[in-house]
Amino acid sequence: MPRRKANGRYSRTKTTRRRSKPKTNLTNLAVSAAVANSITTGLFQSNIIDFATGRKDGVYRAGSDGSMRLTLPELLGVGSIKAGGNYATGYDLQSVLMKNFKDNWMQMAMGVILIPVAVKTATKLIRKPVILPANRMLKSVGLDVKI
């Protein structure tokens, strides 16, 4: 019999539920990557992969072009590149970032705001005909992800 509290009501005994490990949501990963790409394109003039690797058009060119384009190896001073980057003539890191931000702030704002809104709307529209069957299929295969 349940235990009686001081106010005369019965309280339920707590049962512990076993929770499954949360699945990796591929949609959220894609949205995060798209937003990060929008930010790196706006601030550093390079997409997220080129920013992280220091490549431009498939060739490693971090710090070689002396422009408004910045990469992570260039900022960290990897290899023979001086730390902090190689910028266009008459610019330093702060002025390059401010110029890129002023030139691209609208594009970045639209990317940061509209990408999640568009994905959320599309997800609601295609949930039943596409996403739920796909998640069931992924579960039956044994993958620990969801769409």
Secondary structure as the mmCIF struct_conf table of DSSP 4:
data_model
#
loop_
_struct_conf.conf_type_id
_struct_conf.id
_struct_conf.beg_label_comp_id
_struct_conf.beg_label_asym_id
_struct_conf.beg_label_seq_id
_struct_conf.end_label_comp_id
_struct_conf.end_label_asym_id
_struct_conf.end_label_seq_id
HELX_LH_PP_P HELX_LH_PP_P1 PRO A 2 ARG A 3
STRN STRN1 ARG A 4 ARG A 4
TURN_TY1_P TURN_TY1_P1 ALA A 6 ASN A 7
BEND BEND1 GLY A 8 GLY A 8
STRN STRN2 TYR A 10 TYR A 10
HELX_LH_PP_P HELX_LH_PP_P2 ARG A 12 LYS A 14
HELX_LH_PP_P HELX_LH_PP_P3 THR A 16 LYS A 23
STRN STRN3 THR A 24 ASN A 25
HELX_RH_AL_P HELX_RH_AL_P1 LEU A 26 PHE A 44
BEND BEND2 GLN A 45 SER A 46
HELX_RH_AL_P HELX_RH_AL_P2 ILE A 48 THR A 53
STRN STRN4 ARG A 55 LYS A 56
TURN_TY1_P TURN_TY1_P2 ASP A 57 GLY A 58
STRN STRN5 VAL A 59 TYR A 60
TURN_TY1_P TURN_TY1_P3 ALA A 62 SER A 64
BEND BEND3 ASP A 65 ASP A 65
BEND BEND4 SER A 67 MET A 68
HELX_RH_AL_P HELX_RH_AL_P3 LEU A 72 LEU A 76
TURN_TY1_P TURN_TY1_P4 GLY A 77 GLY A 77
TURN_TY1_P TURN_TY1_P5 GLY A 79 SER A 80
BEND BEND5 ILE A 81 ILE A 81
HELX_LH_PP_P HELX_LH_PP_P4 LYS A 82 LYS A 82
TURN_TY1_P TURN_TY1_P6 ALA A 83 GLY A 84
BEND BEND6 ALA A 88 ALA A 88
TURN_TY1_P TURN_TY1_P7 THR A 89 GLY A 90
HELX_RH_AL_P HELX_RH_AL_P4 LEU A 93 ILE A 126
HELX_RH_PI_P HELX_RH_PI_P1 ARG A 127 ILE A 131
HELX_RH_AL_P HELX_RH_AL_P5 LEU A 132 VAL A 141
TURN_TY1_P TURN_TY1_P8 GLY A 142 GLY A 142
BEND BEND7 ASP A 144 ASP A 144
STRN STRN6 VAL A 145 LYS A 146
#
